[in-house]
Structure formats: C-alpha cells, structure tokens
Amino acid sequence: MMGLDESPAPESHVRILIALLLSFVSVAHAEHRGLLPGLISAPMLLPVRMSGKDLTLDGYVIRPDRPGRFPLVIMTHGTPSGWGEPFFRNIVRRTPTNFNTAAVALAQRGYATLSIMRRGFGLSGGGYAEELLTPCDYLAGERVAADDIVVAMAAARREPWVDPDHILLLGHSTGGVTMLAVAERNPAGVVGILNFDGGYHSMAKPGEACGSDRLVGTVAALGRTARVPSLWLYAENDRSYGPELARQMIAAYTAGGAPARLQILPPFETDGHDLVIGAAAETWLPVVEPFLAELKLPTTVTIDLPEPAPLPTPAGLSPDCEKAFASYVAIRSDFKAFAIDDKGACGLAPASRTATEARDRSVAACQSNSSGTACHVYAVGQRVTEN
C-alpha cells in the first residue's frame, strides 16, 4: 500500500489560519454560547516538521473558556481496515471531532483536550506514514505513529493555555498502542496514559491474517522501557480485542516493568470496540477518575453544562431515523447537523469542525440512505433550519 503525499503549507500561512480560526471561535462564543457555555471548542492546525518537511496536523481543541494553564489530554484515533484507494478515501474523511464526547467531559473537569489526526488522516499533511513494510510488523508501524504524537505534543506544550508538566495521553484502538509507543520514550511532562481497546488490525493483506502473538509481542517490546503509568480499558464485547487477548497483552507489557492495570468494561451495543467514541462518558469515568486522582489530576466537574434544548422531531421519519434524531438532540456540539428527505430517510453528522462541514456531511449521509429523493438540512446545532 503506497503512502500519499502533499505539499506542505508555508508555516506563516498556517499560523495565520490558526489565528483566524481561534479568533472566529472567540467571537462566536461572545455572541452565541451554544451548547458548550464555559468551554471553547475550535479546530486547530498544528505546524510541525517531520522527515525534513514542514506540514500541519489536523487537530481539535476543547478547553475551559477562562485564563490559565490546564492539564493537557492528547487524544488519537484508530485505523480502519482495508487496502488501496478505498482505504485512503476513508482515512481522509476522518475528523478529530470523533472524540468530542470524551473531550467535553474532561474539559468540564478542567482539562484542555487536543484530538490529533496522524499523518494522512483527515486534513493532516505528510501522507499516510504507517504502512507496514513487513507484514504484521506492528512495532515499526506504531513507532512511526508515535512520532506524530511526540511532535504534536511538543507544539502543543508551547500554547499559553497548556500546563506542559501535566499531560495525559488517550488513545483508541491503533491509537491506544500508539500511546504505549510514546510511553516507550518516557517523554517529559507525560504523567499517564488511557488505552481504550488498543490493538492493531489482524490482516496483513486480503486473505492473510496476522496472529495475535504479533500484537502481544509488540506491547511486550514497548513495555521494556515504558515507565509512564497506564490504565487499559477494554469492553467485554470488543469483537477485535476481547478480554482474553487484553489480559495476554497487559501481562506481556507489564512483564518488562511497565506500570499498567486492566479494567474490563461492560458490553456496549453489539460491538464494544468503539465505546470511548460512542458511549456516554459516564460509562467509563467512574473507573478512570480514581486513576486520575492517583496522578494528582482533576476529577471534579467545575463547568456545569445545561441540558440541550428539545427540538421537534421531523414528521414521517423511519423508526431508525427517529432513534437517530433522539441521539442527535443529546449530542453536545454546535457543529452538528441532521438532514432528511421526504420519504423518512435521514443523515446525521454528529460532530464536525465547522457548521458548514456538518451540513455537508449530514446531506451526504442522508443521500446514501435515501432512495433517490433529494435531502435537505433539518437542523444545525440545536436549531431547526429547514433549508
């Protein structure tokens, strides 16, 4: 699988774009408090230099809307399965806002959160860099992914709202093992890691499976030097990395001296692998908060958010779309949208970088579910638009 590449944006242009984005967000919060009063939520492009190139990494920040330096939570994502052009089309559609549910809950407790897309994912430049040159060589792939987090962390530590000495790393799926690969280096300022359902897809190529022993061996290698405390959280019904494999992995990881403990969480929907993305934060916070307290990090809610205002349900929705709309109403994001057609189909963009992106994504999702009828946006944020 060949990686894609793109020309790096000049750093001066990137900094201007960042300034404009943050300025826009500040004005928006002054005029309309939306669903997150007391918090700032903003897209952020991080200028970095990697492999001799200047490029930007696609990020999203949610943090308290007040002066001060806050403990930083850096979050990173998993990797979809697949090969060739469909794989690349998939990863460039990814967005750092997928972590918004967890990010909001942590920001309410006084954290600044930064969700980072690694090279080639979302709007991040540099081209996909995590290709396994040797089949099933997870260790090499994860160390490459860790490079992205290390440089993103170095850039973020310079922000005036970041406490550079209290950094928590949170990773999901491939991102969970990526954060263990960062811990292998014991970087300054990192005090803990949350590994949600960490693993690596089990296929080397179509029809050729990788054994779970390769994954166990990978975390064993990372655990030989890692000394950052970590909490591993795996859903009981994770279809990719079930409890038995998780126990084998953590035993191998801690055998080298790495401090870690495992918590099996209750089942979530039909496949618990995406629990940290799709479940309410209350599902895992009771387990995480004691770990945070041990690290002397905040656990108490200091920013209360009002309940989202109710919205009228569109007439004629299918039963599935009625459920989707109920979920939409509860989502805490001003940059969400819900689209419908006149036959009961719908499309949901649960959290995007901007309202315009949310509108476009919701219509595209609706069109994919529609039987040829044109879709239109019904709601953006917590407001009905009907246009």
N, C-alpha and C positions, 0 to 999 in steps of 0.2 A: 504494500500500500504506500504510494508516494505522498509525501507531505506537500501542502500548498504553501506558497509564499506570497508576500505582498510588500509593496514599497513602504518603508517607514515614513510616518509623518514627521516633518520638522518639529523639533521639541518646542520651539517658540509658538508654533501654531497650536500644538497640543495644550500648552499652558494657557493660551488664550481661550481655547474651547472649554477647558476645565473652569476657568474663571467665569465664563459666560454661563455655564451650567449651574454653578453654585450661586451666582448672582440671581439667576432666574428662580432657583429654588427659594432663596431668601425672600424675594419679592412675593412669590406665590404664598409662602407661609404668612407673610404680613397681611395679605389680602384675604386669604381663604385658608382657614385652619384645617379643613377637610377631615379625614378620618384619623389623623395622627397628630392631634394637638399636643404640643410639648416635645415633638420629635421632628428632626429634619430627615427627609429621605431624598436622595439625589443620585443620579448616575455620576460616575467618576471614571475618567480615563487616566490611568497611571503611566507616566512616561518612564521607561526603563531601557537599559541597554543589555542585550543578550546576544551571545555569539557574534560580537562585533557589530551589531546593528542597533540603531535606535528604533524602538517600537512602543506601542501602547498596549496595556492590558485593560480589558473591559471590566469595570467594577461597579458596585452599587453600595452606597453608604446609607445606613440608618443609625442615627445617634441622637442623644438629647439636644434639644434646642436651647442651649444655655452655654455661657462661657465655662471653660475649664478643660482639663485633660482627663480622658476617660480610659479605663482598661479597654484594650482593643481585641475584638474577636475577628479573626480572619477565617473566612469560610471558602471551601472549594468543593467542586462538583464531581460527579461520576462520569463515566464514559459509556455511550451506547454501544451495543454490539453492531456488527455489520462491516462491510468492506466496500471499497470503491466509491463511486460518485454518490450513491445514496447515503453512505456514512458521512461524507463531507457536507452534503446538503443538510443533514441532520444536525451536525455539531455547530454550524454557523447560525442555525436558528435558535440555539440555546441562549438563555438570558440569565444574568446573575441575580435577577429578582426571584428566582425559584426558592431562595432561602428566606423570603420575606417573613413568613410566619415565625420562624425561629429568631430572625433578626429583630423583629418588633418586640418579642417577649424579652429578649436580652437587653435591648435598648431601654425598655421600661425599667429595667433594673440598674441602669446607669452605665451601660457599655456602649462604646462606639463599635459598630459592626461594619465589616467590609467584605462583601462577597466578590470573589475574583474568578474570572474565566481564564483558564490557562491558554497558552498559545494555540491559535487556530480555532478556538471555541468562541461563539458569539462574535463580538466585534474586536476581539483580541488579535493583534497582528502577529507576524513572525511565521505563520504557517504551522500546521499540526506537527508537533515535535516528539510525540510519544510512541511513534511506531516501533514495534518490537522487531529489531533487525534479526534477532534469533528467536524462532517460535518459542513461546512460553517463558521468555526471559523477562519475567515481571520486574525483577530487581532493577535492571537497567532502565526500563520504562518509568518506574516510579521515581528513580533518582533524577531523571530528566524533568518529570513533573514537579519534583521538589524544587528544582532550580527556579521555576516560575514563582513559587510561593516565597522563596528567600528574597528574590529581587523586589517583589511586590511589598513584602514586609519592610525592607529597607527604605523604600519610597514612602510608605505609609507612616513610618516612625517619625518622619520629618514634619508631619502635619501638626498644627498647633493644638488640635483637639485630641491628640493621641498621647496616652501615658506609655512611653516606649519601654518601660520596665515591667509592664504587666500585660502580656499578650497571650491570648488563648487561641489555639488552633482548632477548628472544627471542620471535619471532612466527611463526605458521604460517599460510600461505595469506593470507586477508584480513588476518590479524594480522601477517604479515610486512611488508606495505606499511604497516599502521598504525604499526609501529615506525619505519619510514622517515619517516612523517609526524611522529612525535615528534622524530626526529633533526633534522627541518627547523628545529625551535626551539632546538636545541643546549642542552638543559636541563642545569643544574648537576648534577654527580655522575654523569652517564651517560658511561661510557668506551667502550662498544662495543655492537654490535648483531649478532644472529644472525637472518638472514632465511631461514626454511625454506620454500621453494616459494611465495614471496609472489606474490599476484596478486589478481584480482577476477573474480567470475563473469561470463561473457561474454554473458549475456542481459539486455536491458533489460526485457523482458516476454515472455510466451509468444509464440514465433514471431518475435521481433525481436532479432537478435544485435547485440552491440557489437563493433566491430573492435578487433583487438589494438593498433592505433595509439593508441587512447584510454588503454590501460594504459601503453604506452611514454611517452606524453606526460605522464601523471600522475607517473611516477617522475622524469622529466626536470625537472618543476617542483619536486619535493621536493629534488632534488639541487643546486639552485642555491644553497641556503643551508646545507644539512646538512654538518657537518664532523666528525661522530662516525664513527669507523672502523666499517665493517660487513663481515661475511662472509656471502655469499649461497650457500645450499646447495640445489641442485635435483636431484631424482632423474632419472636418464637416461630413465626411462619414466613421468615425470609426464604424465598424459593431459590435464591442464588447462593447464599452462605448461611446455612442453617445452624442451629445451636451446637451441634456436634462438631462441625468444622470450625466454628468460632472458638470452641474450647481447645481444639488441637492447635489453632493458631496462637492463642494467647499463651498456652503452655510453652510453645516454641519461642515466642517473643520474650517472655519473662525468664526463660532458662539462661539467657545471656546477661541477665542483671537488670533489664529494663523494668521500671516500676509501672505496673498496669493491673487493672482489675476489670472483670467482665460482668455485665448486667444483661440478662435476657429479659426483654420487654414483652408484654402481652401481644397476641396477634393483632395485626392491623389490616383490615379489609381482607382481600383474597391473597395478597402478597405483601408482607410487611417490609419489603426491601426499601421502599420509599417513605418510610414512616416519618423521618425528620422533615421531609418535603411536604407531605400531605396531611399529617396528623396535627391536631392541636398541640401547642407547646406543653400544655398541662399533662399530656401523655408521658413525657419524659423528664420534665422539670423536677418532679419530686425526687428522682434518682440523681439528677445532675447537681442539684443545689447543695447537698452535703459535700460533694467533691469540690465545688467552687468554694465553699466555706473553708475546707481544708487548705485551699490555695490562698486563703485570705482575699478572695474576690467577692464582689457584691452578690447578694441573693435576694434582697428586699426590693419590692416594687416601689419606686419613687415617682413614677409618672403614670397616673391613672388615665385610662382612655375611656371615653363614653361609649356606650353601646352603639353600633351602627344604626342609623335611622332606617325604619322599614321602607320598603319600596313596593308598589303594586305589582303583582305578578302579571306578566303579559297574558292575554286571553289566548286560549287554543293551544297551549304548549303540550307537547307529548309528556307522558309521566316522567321519562328520564330527564327531560328539559325542566320540568317543574322542580325536580331534585337539584339539578344543576343551578337553577336560579336561586334556590334557597341557600346553596353554598356560596353563590356569588354575593348575596346580600351580606353575609357574615365576614367576607374577606376584608382585611384591613389594608387597603391600598387605594390611593386616589387615582392610580394609573391602572385601572381595570376596566373592562368593557364587556357587555353582553349583547350579542346580536341575535336576531330572529328572522324567520321568513313567515309567510302567511299560511304555511302548512303545518306548523308546530315544531319545526326544526330549530336548532339554536347553536350558538358557538360562544365559548367562554374564553376570555383572555384574563386569567386570574391576577396577574401582576406583571407589569411591563415597565420599561424605563421611562416612558412618557405616555401621556393620554393618547397622542396620535398613534403611537405604536400599538397601544391596547385596542384602539378602534380597528386598525388594520388587521390585527391578529384575530380579533373576535369574528370579523366578517369572513376571513379566510377559513376559520374553523367551522363557521356556520355553513358556508358553501360546500365544504367537504361532507357535511351531514345532510345537506338538502337534496331534494330530488329534482334539481334544475330550477327551482324558484329563487329569485333574487333575494338576498339577505340585506338587512339594514341594521344599524346600531340602535338598540333599545335604551341602553343605559351606559353611562361612563361615570366611573367613581360611584358616588351614592346619589346620582341624579339621573332621572329619566330624560332622554333626549328625543327619542322617536324621530331620528332623521338618518 
